[in-house]
């Protein structure tokens, strides 16, 4: 399965879920597959996609949050897996697109091309639901719950254009989709700026 196919699959079944996508080509591929205000395209901060998604899930328990991260980025921030395990939000799914390489910077091999196994690392960190998939149908089936999905994808990037939005517009429109939260009485309340 190509990474672009996996990203497109997630985008198609996301519904009103908030998607946080790893920087570089994965964000460009998501933008090309299905741009929408509910997508947050990382344009920096490698390794933090999973943490940003987790923070959103904890702040917005009423919304489904899906992080689309890469193997190289998760390897940079393995501590996020222990935090995901300890907090275990029912509304959070981390999809690791494992192509065994840093494709946005020249396809240098990552540790998953040798011995590192991100599914086993997630289990060792205490994540209760960890699923490994390598094809489209199993990926679709795995997207319904929470936890961690490790999707084996081919190395390589789709030929897609750069994201046609400046970062401030990505932030502004994403923020507008996240802004309203239900208060304790159930009516929407705006988040206050500090």
N, C-alpha and C positions, 0 to 999 in steps of 0.2 A: 504494500500500500504506500502510495506517495504521501508526503506530508500535506500537500495541498488537498488531497482527497480526504484526509483525516480532518483537517481544519474545516473544509466545506461541510463535512458530515456533522461536526459539532455545531456549526453556524445554523444549519438547517433545522436541527432539533432543539435549538436553544430557547425558542419561544421568547418570553420576555426576560430570560436570564441575563444577568450582567456578565459580559465576557471580558476578561483581562488577558491580554496576549503578549507573549514574550517579544522582545525587541528584534529588530532586523527583519529578515525575510518572513518569519512567521506572521508578524503584524502586517507586512505588505500583502501576504497571501490572504489573510483574513479580510483586509480592506478590499481586495480584489474580488473575493468570493461573495461577501455580503457585508457591505458597509452599513452601519446603523448606529444611532446615538448610544445604544447600550454597549458598544464595544469601546474598550480602553486600550489603545495601542501604545505599548511601551516604546519610547524613543530614546531610552537610556536606562541606567540602573540595572545592568545585567545581574541576574540572580534574585531579583526582588519581586518578580511577577507572582510567585506563589504566596509570598508574604502579603503583598497588596491585596490579592484576592481573599486571603484568610481574614485580613482586617476588615474588608468590606462585608464578608459573611458574618463576622461577629457584630458589626455595627448595624447590619440590616438583616436580621434573622427571618424577616418576612419575604426576602428575595432569594432566588437561587443564584449562586455565584459559581462561575466556571473559570478556572485559570488554565490557559493553554501555554504550557511552559516547555522548554527544551531540556534535553539531558545535560548539556554543558552548563546551563543556567542553574539547574537544580543541584548539580555537583558543587557549584560555587556557594550554595546556601543550604547545605544538608540539615542544618538546625531547624529549618522550617518544617521538616517532616515530624520532628518531635513535638513541635508546637501544634501542628495539625492533629497529631495523635492525642495530645493532652486536652485540647479544646473540643475536638471532634464535632464541629458544627454540622448539623444534619442538612444544611443548605449549601454546603461547599464541596465542590468536586475539583480536584487537581488532575488535569490530563497532561501527562508528560509525553511529549512527542520525541521518542528516542531514536535518533538516526545515527548514533555512535559518532557524531562529529559536530564540530563548530561550523556549520554551513554558512553562516552569515559572514564569516571572516576568512573563508578559503577552504573549508572542509577538512581542517585538521582533526585527527581522531581524538575522541574523548576517552575517558577511562572505561566507559561502557563498551568500547570496541575491544577491550581486553578482558578484564575479570569483573569489573564492577557491575552489580545487578541492582538497579534502582527499585524494582519490586521487592526484592529481599531486604534492601536497606529500609524501605518504608515499613515493611512488616516488623523488622527489628526495632524500628523507632516506636512501634506500638500502634500503627494505623490498623484499624480493625478490618476495613474493607479495601483490599488491594487486588486489582484485576490486571492481568497482562493480556493484551490483544495484539493481533498482527494482521487482522483483516477488517474490512468495512463493516460486515454484519455484526461481528462480535463487538466492535467499537460502539455501534449504535445501541446494542443491548446493554453495554456497560454504562452508558451516559445517564441512566435514570436515577442513580443513587448518589451517595456522597463518598468521600474517601479519596483514593488515588487510583487512577488508571494509567498504566504504562503501555503506550501504543508504539509498537515497533514499526518504524517507517523507513523508507529508503532514504539514503543520503541524497542531497541535491536540492536545488531551489527551483521553484516555478518561475517562468519568465513573466513577471508582473511589474507594473510601474511602481514608483515610490508613492507613498501616501500623499494624496492631493489636499491635505489639510495641514495648516500650521499647528504646532503643538498646543497653542493657546485655545484654538477652536476645538481640538480633540477633548481637552480638559473641560472647556465650558459646556459643550453639549453633553458630555458624559455626566458631569456634575448635575446638570438639570434633570437627568433620568434618575439620579440617586437622591436628590434633595428632599422629597417628601417622605416622611416616615410616620407611621401611626403612633399616636401617643397612647397612654394607658387606657384612655376611654375609647380608642379606636378611630378617632378622627385624625386626618392628616395634619402634621405640624411641620413647619419649615425648620431645617437645621440652622442653628445660630452660628454665625461666624465669630471666632474668638479673636 
